[in-house]
Amino acid sequence: MKKLKVQLQEHIVDLAALFVSILALVVSCSQQKDIQIAEYRPLLVIEFLKKDSEPHKGIVLKNVGLGPALIQSFRYYKDESAWKAHKPDTSWIPTYESSLAPYTFQDLTVLEPNYVIGENQSLFLLGTDGQLLQPASDSASTHNTSFFNSVTAHHLESLIIEIEYKSIYAPDTQQYYLRFCERFVANNIFDPDMENSYESASIR
């Protein structure tokens, strides 16, 4: 009886050791998969270049992650009220063209579904060399308007841009999200449930 009891205890210890080994293998495989996914994970951010000293100005999309990003959806809102009313737009022209005057925007990119943005790639969503359109009059005030203080720049500061994307790496099934507004306190938001927080209550 005593011998049987000892054998039973040994079997329990063996089974416990086997269970721990299997668990360790599962955890190890899971961690390895997470590491592999992280090696290809995209990360999109947006920056608004508006300094008059910069040769090219506008809203730039960058992939600062480690893998290409596959666009799922792109939309923008003219301002906070449009965002709250769930009234997005999906193309820059002609919807927003009047708000871009008096500057000529040569780089206008609409992100269609399945558009791929490679790692370390940057592209202007709205880009200008900062040159004014030919003014109707030759007034010095029109010629000397700085982009930074222009009505155009103030309009672009109020734009809210939302992008949904995913990795082209098949094992990574996560859906990624970006919300941007120059007037946000944190102007790159990656959590779709996070509320907008503005620097100022007034829209210039």
C-alpha positions as CSV (number, residue, x, y, z in Angstrom):
1,M,0.0,0.0,0.0
2,K,2.8,2.3,0.9
3,K,4.6,1.5,-2.3
4,L,1.5,2.2,-4.3
5,K,1.1,5.6,-2.6
6,V,4.7,6.5,-3.4
7,Q,4.2,5.5,-7.1
8,L,1.1,7.6,-7.2
9,Q,2.9,10.6,-5.8
10,E,5.7,10.1,-8.4
11,H,3.1,10.0,-11.2
12,I,1.5,13.2,-9.9
13,V,4.9,14.9,-9.9
14,D,5.6,13.7,-13.4
15,L,2.3,14.9,-14.6
16,A,2.8,18.2,-13.0
17,A,6.2,18.6,-14.6
18,L,4.8,17.6,-18.0
19,F,2.0,20.2,-17.5
20,V,4.5,22.9,-16.6
21,S,6.6,22.0,-19.6
22,I,3.6,22.2,-22.0
23,L,2.5,25.5,-20.5
24,A,6.1,26.9,-20.9
25,L,6.1,25.8,-24.5
26,V,2.7,27.5,-25.2
27,V,3.8,30.7,-23.5
28,S,7.1,30.6,-25.4
29,C,5.4,30.1,-28.8
30,S,2.9,32.9,-28.0
31,Q,5.8,35.3,-27.1
32,Q,7.7,34.3,-30.2
33,K,4.6,35.2,-32.3
34,D,4.2,38.5,-30.5
35,I,7.8,39.3,-31.2
36,Q,7.5,38.4,-34.9
37,I,4.3,40.6,-35.1
38,A,6.1,43.5,-33.4
39,E,8.9,43.3,-36.0
40,Y,6.4,44.2,-38.8
41,R,4.0,46.5,-36.8
42,P,3.1,49.7,-38.6
43,L,2.6,53.0,-36.8
44,L,1.1,56.0,-38.6
45,V,1.4,59.6,-37.2
46,I,0.5,62.9,-38.7
47,E,2.4,66.2,-38.4
48,F,1.3,69.7,-39.5
49,L,4.2,71.6,-41.0
50,K,3.4,75.3,-41.0
51,K,6.5,77.3,-40.1
52,D,7.2,80.0,-42.7
53,S,10.9,78.9,-42.6
54,E,9.9,75.5,-44.0
55,P,10.1,75.2,-47.8
56,H,7.1,72.9,-48.0
57,K,4.1,73.1,-45.7
58,G,1.0,71.1,-45.0
59,I,-0.2,67.9,-43.3
60,V,2.2,65.1,-43.5
61,L,1.4,61.4,-42.9
62,K,4.4,59.3,-41.7
63,N,4.8,55.6,-41.0
64,V,7.3,55.5,-38.1
65,G,6.6,51.8,-37.5
66,L,8.6,48.7,-38.6
67,G,6.3,47.4,-41.3
68,P,4.0,48.7,-44.1
69,A,0.5,50.0,-43.3
70,L,-2.5,48.9,-45.4
71,I,-5.1,51.6,-45.3
72,Q,-8.6,50.4,-44.4
73,S,-10.4,53.8,-44.3
74,F,-9.7,57.5,-44.4
75,R,-12.0,60.4,-43.5
76,Y,-11.7,63.9,-42.3
77,Y,-13.9,66.4,-40.7
78,K,-13.9,70.2,-41.4
79,D,-13.9,70.9,-37.6
80,E,-15.1,69.8,-34.2
81,S,-18.8,70.4,-34.9
82,A,-18.7,68.2,-38.1
83,W,-16.9,65.5,-36.1
84,K,-19.6,65.6,-33.4
85,A,-22.3,65.5,-36.0
86,H,-20.6,62.4,-37.7
87,K,-20.4,64.2,-41.0
88,P,-17.1,63.1,-42.5
89,D,-15.6,63.8,-46.0
90,T,-13.4,61.5,-47.9
91,S,-11.9,63.6,-50.6
92,W,-10.0,66.9,-50.4
93,I,-11.3,68.4,-53.6
94,P,-13.7,69.9,-54.3
95,T,-15.1,69.7,-50.7
96,Y,-12.2,71.6,-49.1
97,E,-10.8,73.5,-52.0
98,S,-12.2,76.9,-51.0
99,S,-10.7,76.7,-47.5
100,L,-7.2,76.2,-49.0
101,A,-7.2,79.5,-50.8
102,P,-5.2,81.7,-51.2
103,Y,-2.5,79.0,-51.4
104,T,-1.8,76.5,-54.2
105,F,-1.8,72.9,-52.8
106,Q,0.1,70.7,-55.3
107,D,0.2,67.6,-53.1
108,L,-3.3,66.3,-52.4
109,T,-3.4,62.6,-51.3
110,V,-6.7,60.7,-50.7
111,L,-6.0,57.4,-49.0
112,E,-8.1,54.9,-50.8
113,P,-8.7,51.4,-49.2
114,N,-5.7,49.1,-49.7
115,Y,-3.3,52.0,-50.2
116,V,0.0,50.9,-48.8
117,I,2.4,53.2,-46.9
118,G,5.8,51.6,-46.4
119,E,8.0,51.8,-43.3
120,N,9.8,55.1,-43.0
121,Q,7.6,56.5,-45.8
122,S,6.2,60.1,-45.6
123,L,3.7,61.7,-47.8
124,F,1.8,64.9,-47.8
125,L,-2.0,64.6,-47.5
126,L,-2.2,68.3,-48.1
127,G,1.0,70.0,-49.2
128,T,2.0,73.4,-50.6
129,D,5.2,75.3,-51.3
130,G,3.6,78.2,-49.6
131,Q,3.2,80.3,-52.7
132,L,0.1,82.5,-52.9
133,L,-2.2,82.2,-55.8
134,Q,-2.0,85.2,-58.2
135,P,-3.8,87.9,-56.2
136,A,-6.7,89.9,-57.7
137,S,-4.9,93.1,-56.6
138,D,-1.2,93.9,-56.1
139,S,-1.7,94.9,-52.5
140,A,1.5,94.4,-50.4
141,S,-0.6,92.9,-47.6
142,T,-1.7,90.1,-49.8
143,H,1.8,89.3,-51.0
144,N,3.3,89.4,-47.6
145,T,0.8,87.2,-45.7
146,S,2.7,84.5,-43.8
147,F,1.4,80.9,-44.1
148,F,1.7,80.4,-40.3
149,N,-0.8,83.2,-39.6
150,S,-3.0,82.7,-42.6
151,V,-6.6,81.8,-42.7
152,T,-5.6,78.7,-44.6
153,A,-3.3,77.5,-41.7
154,H,-6.1,78.2,-39.2
155,H,-8.6,76.1,-41.2
156,L,-6.1,73.2,-41.4
157,E,-5.5,73.4,-37.6
158,S,-9.2,72.6,-37.1
159,L,-9.3,69.6,-39.4
160,I,-9.9,66.2,-37.7
161,I,-8.4,63.3,-39.7
162,E,-9.2,59.6,-38.9
163,I,-7.4,56.7,-40.5
164,E,-7.9,53.0,-39.9
165,Y,-5.2,50.6,-41.1
166,K,-3.6,47.2,-40.5
167,S,-0.4,45.4,-41.1
168,I,0.3,43.6,-44.4
169,Y,1.9,40.9,-42.2
170,A,-0.8,38.2,-42.1
171,P,-0.3,37.0,-38.5
172,D,-1.0,40.5,-37.3
173,T,-4.8,40.7,-37.4
174,Q,-5.1,43.9,-35.2
175,Q,-6.9,46.9,-36.6
176,Y,-5.0,50.1,-36.0
177,Y,-6.4,53.6,-35.6
178,L,-5.2,57.2,-35.8
179,R,-7.0,60.4,-35.1
180,F,-5.3,63.8,-35.6
181,C,-6.0,67.4,-35.1
182,E,-3.4,70.1,-34.7
183,R,-5.6,71.7,-32.0
184,F,-5.6,68.6,-29.9
185,V,-3.5,68.6,-26.7
186,A,-2.3,65.2,-27.8
187,N,-2.7,65.4,-31.6
188,N,-2.0,61.8,-32.5
189,I,-4.7,59.6,-30.8
190,F,-4.4,55.8,-31.3
191,D,-7.4,54.8,-29.2
192,P,-10.8,55.2,-31.0
193,D,-12.6,55.5,-27.6
194,M,-10.4,58.3,-26.4
195,E,-12.2,61.7,-26.3
196,N,-10.8,64.7,-28.1
197,S,-9.0,67.3,-25.9
198,Y,-8.5,70.7,-27.4
199,E,-5.9,73.4,-26.5
200,S,-8.5,76.1,-26.8
201,A,-12.3,76.2,-26.6
202,S,-12.4,78.8,-29.5
203,I,-11.8,78.0,-33.1
204,R,-9.7,80.7,-34.7
